[in-house]
């Protein structure tokens, strides 16, 4: 099988694995009192050029859901795109952890929210006790269609949200791929643009089982950003079962991911090979190839043939729509790319 189903299928990259082995020496204090966890705020803060508080959790679902629960009360609503992971792929976890806050969806091409669409959706909410109130805007970077928000686009959306007293959350499951695609600094598409909290993806880009929730404690934080958000998050993480006792292994992954620079190298590799698939797909592309996801209109018959030939990928969109999604991972082999490109070229 040549795997293009998801970057979740990839192995753990060598720098992260080496960091785990190095951390596996002797005794260490538990529940975040270890030396590795103690370095997270400094290392991640330098990565973003800002003051931050950082917490590790075991999954992207936990990162998103616990961050949103910290930012949104049960009578609030989180505005996001209809294709966002928090709407379609997290089994109601955001609603569960927020104790019932509503997810309100917005449409837009390539799973991106436009300023016009955001303003129109916000106009629907009335400031009275009978309806939920907009409290958080959640953006996905890169989106579920592989698109990226530019710094200017994020800043415009954040300005609209902040003016309404909302906080801005970013689901950064493929954050590294987006930063590489934009050729910008991590700060440019987070706190400098008005993002208040980030779910920083590590697992999809070479990690094992650690994601990070980053709260930006200075810079462009929204006026409504809770001053006690950090301490509240700590209690929510413990209550949710994500305060891991041997936390050094999770912190070690995040530290190695950033300090080794592998976050960038892995994303560059995946993005570059995805562009090759895009060239082979040609006019059959259904979305521009900006990161490591490629969407192609193949038809049901061709999809079945490629699956039978040993290519692992997901048929996308509604059943029998004939669209396929190919995802390139940090460790996808060039020979697998060559084989897929050749198969696509044969029609």
C-alpha positions in Angstrom: 0.0 0.0 0.0 1.2 3.5 -0.9 -0.3 5.7 1.8 -1.9 9.0 0.9 -4.8 8.7 3.3 -3.5 11.2 5.9 -0.4 12.5 7.5 -1.5 10.7 10.6 -0.3 7.5 9.0 3.3 8.7 9.1 6.0 7.4 11.4 7.6 9.4 14.2 10.4 11.5 12.7 14.0 10.8 13.9 14.6 14.0 16.0 11.4 13.5 18.0 12.1 9.8 18.5 15.7 10.6 19.6 14.3 13.2 22.1 12.0 10.5 23.6 15.0 8.2 24.0 17.1 10.9 25.6 14.3 11.8 28.0 14.0 8.1 29.0 16.8 8.3 31.5 16.3 7.9 35.2 13.6 9.5 37.4 11.8 12.8 36.8 9.0 14.7 38.6 5.5 14.0 37.3 2.5 16.0 36.1 4.4 18.8 34.4 7.0 19.4 37.2 9.8 18.0 35.0 12.7 19.9 33.4 11.4 19.5 29.9 7.9 20.9 30.6 9.6 23.8 32.5 11.3 24.8 29.2 8.1 24.8 27.0 7.0 28.4 27.6 10.5 29.8 26.8 11.2 27.7 23.7 7.7 28.1 22.2 7.8 31.8 23.2 11.0 32.3 21.3 9.5 30.4 18.3 6.6 32.9 18.2 8.5 35.9 19.5 5.9 36.5 22.2 5.0 35.7 25.8 3.1 32.4 25.9 1.8 29.7 28.1 2.0 26.2 26.6 0.3 23.0 27.6 0.6 19.6 26.0 -2.3 17.3 25.4 -2.6 13.9 23.7 -4.6 14.8 20.6 -5.8 17.6 18.3 -9.4 17.0 19.4 -8.3 17.6 23.0 -6.3 20.7 22.1 -9.2 22.2 20.1 -12.0 21.3 22.6 -10.2 22.3 25.8 -9.0 25.6 24.2 -12.6 26.4 23.1 -14.0 25.4 26.4 -11.7 27.9 28.1 -12.7 30.7 25.7 -16.4 30.0 25.3 -19.1 29.8 28.0 -22.0 27.2 27.6 -24.4 30.0 26.4 -21.9 31.1 23.7 -21.3 29.9 20.2 -18.1 29.2 18.2 -18.1 30.4 14.7 -16.2 28.3 12.2 -16.3 27.0 8.7 -18.7 24.2 7.8 -15.8 21.9 6.9 -13.8 22.6 10.0 -12.6 19.7 12.1 -14.4 20.9 15.2 -17.7 20.7 13.2 -17.3 17.5 11.2 -14.6 15.3 12.8 -14.5 15.6 16.6 -17.6 13.6 17.5 -19.2 16.5 19.4 -16.1 17.0 21.7 -16.1 20.8 21.5 -19.8 20.9 22.5 -19.1 18.3 25.3 -16.1 20.1 26.8 -17.7 23.6 26.6 -20.8 22.1 28.4 -23.0 22.7 25.5 -21.8 25.8 23.6 -23.1 25.8 20.0 -21.0 25.5 16.9 -22.3 28.0 14.2 -21.0 27.3 10.7 -20.0 29.6 7.9 -19.7 28.7 4.2 -16.8 29.6 1.9 -14.7 28.2 -0.9 -11.7 25.9 0.0 -12.9 25.8 3.6 -12.0 29.5 4.2 -14.0 32.1 5.9 -14.2 35.5 4.2 -14.8 38.8 6.0 -18.1 39.3 4.2 -19.3 35.8 5.2 -18.2 36.4 8.8 -20.0 39.8 9.0 -23.2 38.3 7.5 -23.1 35.4 10.0 -22.6 37.7 13.0 -25.5 39.9 11.9 -27.8 36.9 12.6 -27.1 37.0 16.4 -29.1 39.4 18.5 -27.9 40.6 21.9 -30.7 39.1 24.1 -31.0 36.3 26.5 -33.0 34.1 24.1 -30.1 33.2 21.8 -26.5 32.1 22.1 -23.9 34.8 21.8 -20.9 34.7 19.5 -17.8 34.3 21.7 -15.1 32.6 19.6 -14.0 32.6 16.0 -12.1 29.4 15.1 -10.0 29.3 12.0 -8.2 26.3 10.6 -4.6 26.8 9.3 -4.2 25.2 6.8 -7.8 24.5 6.0 -9.5 21.1 5.5 -9.1 21.9 1.8 -5.4 22.6 2.0 -5.8 26.4 1.6 -4.0 28.9 3.8 -5.0 32.2 5.4 -2.5 35.0 4.7 -1.5 37.3 7.6 -3.6 40.1 6.2 -6.7 37.8 5.9 -6.3 36.6 9.5 -5.9 40.2 10.8 -9.1 41.3 9.0 -11.1 38.4 10.4 -9.6 38.9 13.9 -10.4 42.6 13.9 -14.1 41.8 13.1 -14.2 39.2 15.9 -12.5 41.4 18.4 -14.8 44.3 17.7 -17.6 42.0 18.7 -15.9 41.0 21.9 -14.9 37.6 20.6 -11.7 35.7 21.0 -9.8 34.1 18.1 -8.8 30.5 18.1 -6.7 28.7 15.5 -6.7 25.0 14.8 -3.2 24.5 13.6 -3.1 20.8 12.9 -1.1 21.6 9.8 0.3 24.9 11.0 3.8 24.1 9.8 2.6 23.4 6.3 0.8 26.7 6.1 3.8 28.7 7.5 6.1 27.1 4.9 3.6 27.7 2.1 3.4 31.4 3.0 7.1 31.9 3.6 6.3 33.9 6.7 7.2 33.7 10.4 5.0 31.8 12.8 4.2 35.1 14.6 2.8 36.6 11.4 -0.2 34.3 11.3 -0.8 34.1 15.0 -0.6 36.8 17.7 0.6 39.6 15.3 -2.6 39.0 13.3 -4.8 38.8 16.3 -4.9 35.1 17.2 -5.4 34.6 21.0 -5.0 30.8 21.3 -3.5 28.2 19.0 -3.8 24.4 18.8 -0.3 23.7 17.6 -0.1 20.5 15.6 2.9 18.3 16.0 1.6 14.8 15.4 0.7 15.1 11.7 4.1 16.6 10.9 6.3 14.0 12.6 5.3 13.8 16.3 4.1 10.7 18.2 1.3 11.6 20.6 1.7 15.2 21.8 0.0 18.4 20.6 0.4 21.8 22.2 -2.1 24.5 23.2 -0.5 27.9 23.1 -2.1 31.0 24.8 -0.6 34.3 23.7 -0.5 36.3 26.8 0.6 39.6 25.2 0.6 41.2 21.8 -2.7 41.4 19.9 -5.0 39.6 22.4 -8.6 40.5 22.2 -10.1 42.8 24.9 -12.4 40.0 25.8 -9.6 37.4 26.3 -10.1 36.0 29.8 -7.3 37.0 32.1 -7.7 33.8 34.0 -7.8 31.6 30.9 -4.5 30.0 31.6 -5.3 28.9 35.1 -8.7 27.7 34.0 -7.2 25.7 31.2 -5.0 23.8 33.7 -8.1 22.6 35.6 -9.9 21.7 32.5 -6.9 19.7 31.2 -6.7 17.8 34.5 -10.4 17.1 34.6 -10.4 15.9 31.0 -7.6 13.3 31.7 -4.9 15.1 29.6 -2.6 16.0 32.4 -0.2 13.1 31.8 1.8 11.9 34.7 4.9 11.3 32.7 4.7 14.6 31.0 8.4 14.8 30.2 7.8 12.6 27.1 5.2 14.9 25.7 7.2 18.0 26.4 10.3 16.4 24.9 8.5 15.9 21.6 7.4 19.5 21.3 10.8 20.8 22.2 12.6 18.6 19.7 10.0 19.4 17.0 10.8 23.1 17.3 14.4 23.3 18.4 15.7 20.8 15.7 13.9 22.8 12.9 12.3 19.5 11.7 8.9 21.3 11.8 10.1 23.2 8.7 12.0 20.5 7.0 9.1 18.0 7.2 6.6 20.5 6.0 8.8 21.6 3.1 9.1 18.0 2.0 5.4 17.3 2.2 4.4 20.5 0.4 6.9 20.0 -2.4 5.8 16.5 -3.2 2.1 17.5 -3.0 2.8 20.1 -5.7 4.1 17.3 -8.0 0.8 15.5 -7.6 -1.0 18.7 -8.4 1.0 19.0 -11.7 0.1 15.4 -12.6 -3.5 16.0 -11.8 -3.7 19.0 -14.0 -7.1 20.3 -14.9 -8.7 17.7 -12.6 -7.7 19.6 -9.5 -10.7 20.8 -7.4 -8.7 23.1 -5.2 -5.3 24.9 -5.5 -2.4 22.9 -4.1 -1.1 25.2 -1.4 0.1 22.8 1.3 0.3 19.0 1.5 -3.3 18.1 0.6 -4.4 17.5 -3.0 -8.0 17.2 -4.2 -8.7 15.7 -7.5 -11.9 14.9 -9.5 -11.3 11.4 -10.8 -14.7 9.8 -11.1 -15.9 6.7 -9.2 -14.5 4.2 -11.7 -11.0 5.7 -11.6 -11.0 6.0 -7.8 -11.8 2.3 -7.6 -9.1 1.4 -10.0 -6.4 3.3 -8.0 -7.5 1.8 -4.8 -7.3 -1.6 -6.3 -3.8 -0.8 -7.6 -2.6 -0.3 -4.0 -2.9 3.5 -3.5 -4.4 4.4 -0.1 -6.4 7.6 -0.1 -9.9 8.8 0.8 -12.7 9.3 -1.7 -13.9 12.7 -0.7 -17.0 14.8 -0.4 -20.5 13.1 -0.8 -20.6 9.5 -1.7 -20.1 8.8 -5.4 -19.0 12.4 -6.0 -15.9 11.1 -7.7 -13.5 13.3 -5.8 -10.3 12.0 -4.1 -8.0 13.5 -1.4 -4.3 12.7 -1.4 -2.3 13.8 1.6 1.5 13.8 1.6 3.4 13.1 4.8 6.9 14.1 6.0 8.1 10.6 5.2 6.3 10.0 1.9 8.8 8.4 -0.4 9.6 10.0 -3.7 9.1 6.7 -5.5 5.5 6.6 -4.1 4.9 10.1 -5.5 6.4 9.0 -8.9 4.1 6.0 -9.0 1.0 8.1 -8.2 1.9 10.7 -10.7 2.4 8.1 -13.4 -1.0 6.5 -12.5 -2.7 9.9 -12.7 -1.1 10.6 -16.0 -2.6 7.4 -17.5 -6.1 8.8 -16.9 
